[in-house]
Amino acid sequence: GGVLGRVDCVCVPELLGEVRRQPCVVEQTRGLVKMELEMMGPKRNVHSSRVGGLIHEPLNDLVRITAALTEKLPSILNDDESDEDDEAQRRNGKNAAKKADAKNENSDGDESEGEHERTGTNARAPQHAPAPANAAAQNGEQGDGGDDEPSEVEIVREELGVVALVGEKSEGLNCVERNLKNNITIHGFEGGYSGPSTKAIIPHSVSAKLSIQSESHLDTNEISQKCSEFLEEKFTSFQSSNSLVILAETVPGWTGSPESAVFEAALIAQKKLYKVPPEIVRSGMTHNMAACLETILKAKVVIVPMSGPTDAIVGENEKIEKSELLKYTVFCVMFMNELARGFTPEQIKATSLVEKKPGLSGMFKGLFKG
């Protein structure tokens, strides 16, 4: 009931965490568990020269449990089995390479030393060897696969100014796919002394903020409960006199309906506005409104990014250019126009298009990917 009681569909703006080279519509977002941990100790700040080593220091305890959670998270989310399988495959690959080297040594012992070294080198496939034909796909490359087109790994490294990425040494690192997996981030600690000079102060209370991004299909409430139980169990094992308080907030993952009318209308509107075929993508971001609106309003939801390459996206100085805001307003008008003239109310509410009005059937056929 109420003002929004008759809403059939919702278009949600989104700020993606990466710069995209063409317009897109989001079909999936990750879940989120936001946690704040507070560790409380003595009734006031004390000096380490007096009680250092005599009390359980709150900051020490807090760092230990957050580090333990970071290490244990794959096991909590049942990711450890896949990790073990990957490690087993890597070990098998190394063993196979060693056997191949040994076989080459036995069979080619009468050949020249240079020829032997070349055979062994090829068997081990060094990093400077030519990349395989599907290297672009493995690295999540978005370009046309040309020799001069940088891989996604190289783009991310250059953008962030880092020399290496987590898992880069493993064969086939895909930045896009990795960004959709489970991950934990510690955003900061508060309460410790941060003033000028060195002061041997033991803070009486400290806190930490962290978040867990989870795959779309996982239950974030269950993740929150499991992580809280692990933190309490780990803290209890310290036999500390401090006390721990855990505050948690969850945002469910969201998966849209790419074959629905709202998605097709959004794709058509983007095609007309930007003159470029849009993509349907899965985002590593989280969105606390998409799943809520879909559940409460019983309406179809589509997430359409509205950010440009110059925007400070989800940063400390978050902003969006006025030109992008105006352009998104134009898109919304075009989106509503496509829905109104091209689809019936029944089709808009449906999860998948079964029948469309004459004249639109087959338009942009093949636009949907995967």
HUCOR-V612610 format. One record per run of one state. SS is the DSSP state (~ for helix, > for strand, _ for the rest). FROM is the first residue (numbers start at 1). LEN is the number of residues. Records with the same first field share a line. If there is no record, write none. Layout:
SS = FROM-LEN, FROM-LEN
This chain:
_ = 1-8, 15-9, 41-5, 52-6, 77-3, 108-5, 125-10, 139-13, 161-14, 179-4, 191-10, 203-2, 215-5, 238-5, 252-2, 256-5, 275-4, 287-3, 298-2, 306-16, 343-2, 350-21
> = 9-6, 24-17, 46-2, 183-8, 201-2, 205-10, 243-9, 254-2, 279-8, 300-6
~ = 48-4, 58-19, 80-28, 113-12, 135-4, 152-9, 175-4, 220-18, 261-14, 290-8, 322-21, 345-5
